[in-house]
């Protein structure tokens, strides 16, 4: 499976797409069109896979690896935040005691509403 980002080969998934977005506030952001990407420690979906949230479908369009230190304000906006600092604060509040390590890698999953 390729990433849809530089056509790189992807390792096997570490979880299933139904676990990609589970936080109610994040689901609401997706449904309102304010969130079009999510980052996870593992790979949860393949490009082309369909995620269903509250009966609506979203298609995974890109999956790629990124280091936390590479995130930009534009990335944070895709995550549904005003800027990188607000995204960072939210992530650290969800994971008490976890430091923000710029060299730590995460898997980015970008999606769009699926066409009917």
C-alpha positions in Angstrom: 0.0 0.0 0.0 1.3 3.5 -0.8 0.8 6.7 1.1 -0.6 9.1 -1.4 2.3 11.3 -0.3 5.5 10.8 -2.3 4.3 7.3 -3.3 6.2 5.7 -0.4 5.4 2.1 0.7 3.6 1.9 4.1 4.2 -0.6 6.9 1.2 -2.7 8.1 -1.5 -1.0 10.0 -1.2 -1.0 13.7 -4.9 -0.5 14.4 -8.3 -0.3 12.6 -9.9 2.8 11.0 -12.8 2.7 13.4 -10.3 3.7 16.2 -8.8 6.6 14.1 -11.1 9.4 15.6 -12.9 8.6 18.8 -12.8 11.8 20.9 -16.3 13.4 20.7 -15.0 16.9 20.3 -12.8 15.7 17.3 -15.8 13.9 15.8 -17.8 17.1 16.0 -15.0 19.0 14.3 -14.9 16.5 11.4 -18.7 16.7 11.0 -18.6 20.5 10.9 -15.8 20.5 8.3 -13.2 22.0 10.7 -10.9 18.9 10.9 -9.5 17.1 7.9 -6.5 15.4 9.4 -5.5 13.4 12.5 -2.2 12.2 13.8 -1.7 9.0 15.7 1.3 7.0 17.0 0.4 4.1 14.7 -1.0 3.7 11.2 -4.8 3.2 11.4 -5.9 3.5 7.7 -4.9 3.0 4.1 -5.4 5.5 1.4 -8.9 5.0 -0.1 -10.3 3.5 3.0 -13.6 4.8 4.3 -14.2 6.1 7.9 -17.7 6.4 9.2 -18.5 9.0 11.9 -22.1 9.6 13.0 -23.4 7.9 9.8 -21.3 10.1 7.5 -18.5 8.7 5.4 -15.0 10.2 5.0 -12.3 8.9 2.6 -8.7 8.7 3.5 -6.7 10.6 0.9 -3.2 10.7 2.4 -1.2 8.7 5.0 2.3 9.7 5.8 4.9 9.8 8.6 5.9 13.1 10.1 8.0 14.3 13.1 6.3 16.5 15.7 9.0 19.1 15.1 7.9 19.4 11.5 4.3 20.4 12.3 3.2 23.9 11.2 0.3 26.2 11.9 -1.3 24.9 8.7 -1.1 21.3 10.0 -2.7 22.4 13.2 -5.5 24.1 11.3 -6.2 20.8 9.4 -6.4 19.2 12.9 -9.1 21.7 13.8 -7.1 24.1 15.9 -6.3 27.8 15.5 -2.5 27.3 15.5 0.3 24.9 16.4 0.4 26.1 20.0 -3.2 25.4 20.7 -2.9 21.9 19.1 0.2 21.2 21.2 -1.6 22.2 24.4 -4.6 20.0 23.6 -2.4 16.9 22.8 -0.4 17.4 26.0 -3.5 17.8 28.1 -4.9 14.5 26.7 -1.6 12.7 27.6 -0.6 13.9 31.1 3.2 13.7 31.7 4.0 13.2 28.0 6.6 15.6 26.7 6.4 17.2 23.3 9.4 15.6 21.6 10.2 17.2 18.2 11.9 14.1 16.9 9.0 11.8 17.7 7.3 10.4 14.6 3.5 10.2 14.1 1.3 9.0 11.3 -0.8 11.6 9.6 -4.1 10.5 8.1 -5.8 13.1 5.9 -9.4 12.7 4.8 -12.3 14.4 2.9 -16.0 13.7 2.9 -16.8 10.7 0.7 -18.8 11.3 -2.4 -22.1 9.6 -2.5 
